[in-house]
Amino acid sequence: MERELNLVENEILDNELQKVSDFSDLSPWEIVQISRHSKRPILQDYLSLVFTNFVELHGDRFYSDDKAIIGGFAEIGKHKVMLIGHNKGKSTNENIERNFGMPKPEGYRKALRLMKLAESYNLPIVTIIDTPGAFPGIEAEERGQAEAIARNLTEMSILEVPIISVVIGEGGSGGALGIGVGDRILMLSNAIYSVISPEGCASILWRDAKFAPDAATALNLTAGALLKHGVIDQIIQEPLGGAHENYEEVADSLKKAIIKNISSLNTLSAKELVHNRFMKYSGIGAFLTN
Amino acid sequence: MAWYSNSTSEKKKVKKDLWIRCSKCGSHVFISNWKENLNVCPQCNYHGSITSWERISQTFDDNSFKELFSNISPVDSLKFIDLNGSYHSKIESNIKKTGINEAVITGYGKINGIDAVTAIMDFRFLGGSLGSGTGEKILLASNFAYDNSFPYIVFSASGGARMQEGTLSLMQMAKTCAGVARLKQKKIPYISVLTNPTTGGVSASYAMVGDLNIAEPGALIGFAGRRVIEQTIGEKLPDDFQTSEYLLEHGFVDTIVERKDMKDYLSKVLGYYNR
């Protein structure tokens, strides 16, 4: 039922989008809609289109196996990597099983376990970001959502293997960053990356969620804006109309971009990687000095 | 304006200058008593908010504190405008209101004779939100601790990341944690003191990864906002949810220390650093 509703909404959206002749002129709010489009390719699609031989590894060794984040060995081109990513679904059933791609602490702890394993096996790490955010629920707080994300940020900053993070859909705040401390941060051209959802921001700063389109503009959450402000390193262009219009085409671009970045990062020593990562994050932000 | 309304407001003003009403138990306390008690309610032990400078004088030995990186202040790089106007105007009014130019004061000094570098957040400044300047100061202070091999203590008081700086503010979580990671690599003590409130992006970054996490009593500490969780689960949360005591019970803070004991507690645990 929900899926059908989504489809109807999507059709309306598609019609609206087709009215726009030049897709580069989409408003931030329209891009938010594309990033959440129910036909938009998700990690499960790229598992076969971009990667081969995915060997899924389960569990955080403390509590459970969070299905909102998956990870394991995989190959991309000639490279063997550790692949970790948010696991959204397409159908309602998939989304319920995967908690709409909203991880709990055990998801972040599984991700960290696999990243440490990658470091130990000297494998580059590819993280795929697509989440509305970390799960806001009692059990998540109880088991230390904040601690789990904080631990990942801290540990990722000193991992001695290359990390490439790609935002493929929604980059939902700390829930995204929790697996997103990459040497390179790439974004699909209609993906978003934000400190808070436009709806959440609007309900706080505009006192009404219906101002989400205004908040989406103000938050500068599009790939173009984030490249300009030095938050991300590269935009991967989507097919006209959005990634959902041509899975093969977007997968091909994604694959090429990831491989290119792995190749260039592979030339660096562990020491250089960690140093460069520290300098990269040290340099993000805008402030005055006087 | 009528003569009586004027005199009432005068009266109120006098009253307000003398008394403070505890926001937890509602008791009226003489301001002088409240201040003497380190902004803690003498009736119910509620730990009220304090300014960074008050915290500094409570924590550091007399005349030992030297401020660092005070030249850093926020900038409205996204030209963020919401219902209440521009971020730029908020920055200006907050600087004017608080007399400080970021949501954190950084520096170093002695705590019962022990050298320590510190970053002390000030909730009055834009709700202690973590902006680029805040993150920069917290990172630079950790670098200073790293270079001088001094212990680093961060006092958090923050609602989370600063929305008006968009994803730039989100990235400060990674930036500050990168600083913490370097301290850990060099085996330099890093102590996090969580005060009311420590939530959102600040709880999910440097505040939660101390060698020791120390909380003040009754502080609100958590990742997701209470209202958001209540909306998600569709029921009311228990009163003690996301308090210091709740975190202690669930294993996320080492201990709860009252404000009056904080200085001695910090110097005591730093005394165990044997390098």
Interface residues (C-beta under 8 A of the other chain):
Chain A: A134 P136 G137 I138 A140 E141 E142 R143 G144 Q145 A146 E147 I149 A150 R151 L153 T154 E155 M156 S157 I158 G171 S173 G174 L177 G178 G180 V181 Y193 S194 V195 I196 G200 C201 I204 L205 W206 R207 F211 D214 A215 A218 L219 N220 L221 A225 L226 H229 V231 R277 F278 Y281 S282 I284 G285 A286 F287 L288 T289 N290
Chain B: N71 I72 S73 P74 V75 S77 L78 F80 I81 D82 L83 N84 E102 G131 S132 G133 G135 E136 L139 A161 R162 M163 Q164 E165 G166 T167 L168 S169 L170 M171 Q172 M173 A174 K175 C177 A178 V180 A181 R182 K184 Q185 G200 G201 S203 A204 S205 Y206 A207 M208 V209 I221 G222 F223 A224 G225 V228 I229 T232 I233 L237 F241 Q242 H250 G251 F252
